[in-house]
Amino acid sequence: MCTFKPHEPTVQDLLLGREAYEVMLVSFSHTLEKLEPNDFLPRYNRVSFKIRCRSAYHHRPLFLTVRRHGSKIGADNFYTVPFFAGDIPLGSEIEYGLLSFDSFNLPFESISIEMCKPEDYAKRRVSSQHIERARKFVLATGQKGC
């Protein structure tokens, strides 16, 4: 039997989140940035995406998967990102900017972003410390109603 820590989503949470939200990549940058000015090395890629609310879902944070395609690691070059979106009204689409940690720091060709699948979370769990820092990763950039 799998035991979850208090900060971890359940399989059901992840599946419901995938049903509730659609995520679409807008753009990304290959250039690495620092999260904090005093960070030793830049380790984050800037990603812009839109998220659309398809059904009510109130658990926070949401969990996204950012995949880096075309690296020598292949399909395993992805990272789980805790995402504190706040309320996204049903039918609304909001654009966000995200700093996504590049855990492997290898050249890649493209990025995709989606709601996290349970099997991806099982491979790339996040710590409670990572969740505490997650509010610094995301910035709302625009909202469109439907």
N, C-alpha and C positions, 0 to 999 in steps of 0.2 A: 504494500500500500504506500502511495506517495504522500508525503506530508508537506504542506505548503507553509512557508514562513508568512507572518502577518502582512508583509509588503508584497507578496507575490500574488498574481492573479490565478484563479482556478482555470482549468480547461474550459469550463462553462463560461466564465467571464470573457475569455479570449474569443470563443465562438460567437457569443452574443455581440461583442464589440465589432467583429467582422461583419455580422449581419446589419448592425446599426449604422455603420459608416463606410463610405466609399472614399478612397484616397487617390488623388491624381497628381503626379509629378508635374511641376511647372518648369523648374530649371534647377541646375546644380553647378557648383564650381569645383574644379579640380584643385584649386589653391587651398592649402591647409591654413586654418586660422587658429588662434589661441582663444580659449573660452574666457580666461582671466588674463589681464595684462602681465601678471607675474608668473604665468605658466612657463616652464622651461622650454618646451617645444610646441609649435602649432600642431594640433592633432585632430582638428574638426573640419569637415567639409560643410559649406553653406548649401542648404537645400531649400528650395521653395516648393510648396505643394498646396493643393486645395483639398479640403475635407468637406464632404457633404453628409448631412445627417438624414438617414433614411427611416430610422425608427428611434423611439425613446430608449435611452441608455444613460445611466447616471454614475456608473463607477468611474473613479479617477484614481490614478492616472490611466489614460488609454495606453496601449503599447503598440508601437509601430516597428516594422522591420525595414531597415535601410540595407539594400543589397548593392554591392559594387560588382558590376559585371566586367568580364574581360581581364581579370587579374590571374596570376599564375595559381592562386588558390582555388579558383573556380567557384562552384556553387556555395562553398563554405565561407565566402567573403561577405558576411552580413553581420549586422549588429542590432540588438534590441534597444529601442529608444522609449523611455517612459515619457509620455506626452500629456501635460496638464493643459487641456484645451479650454476649460471652463465650460459654460453652457453653450451648446450649439443648437439653436432652435430647429425643430423638425422642418425639413425641406430647405434649410439654409446651406449655403456653401461659403466657407471662409478660407481665405488664403493665409498661410503662415510661412514664416522663415524659420529654419531649424538649423542648428549647428549639430552635426552628426559625428560622433566620435569615430575615428578611423582606427580600429584596434590593430589592424595588420600593417598599415602604412606602406602599401605596395601600389605600384601603378595600376590603374584600371581604366576602362573605356567609358562606362556609363553607370548611372545609378537608377534604381527603382525604389519605390516606397509603397508600403501597403500596411494594412492592419496586421498585427502579428498573429501567426498561426500557432496553435499549441505545440506542434513539433519544432518550430523555430525557437519558441521560448524555452523549451526543454534543452536546446543546445546552447542558447545564449541568455541565460538567466541574468538578471540585474540585481545588484546588491542594494540594501537599504540606503547606503551612502550615495549611490548613483541616483536613486530616486530623489533624495534630498537635493541634489544638485540640478535635477532635471528642469526645474522652473527657469533656470538660466539658459536652457537650450532653445527655447521657443519664443517667437514674437509674432503676434497677430499682425497681419499687414493689410487685410481688407475683408469686407463681408458683402455677400450678395444674397438677397432674399429670393425665394422662388414663389 
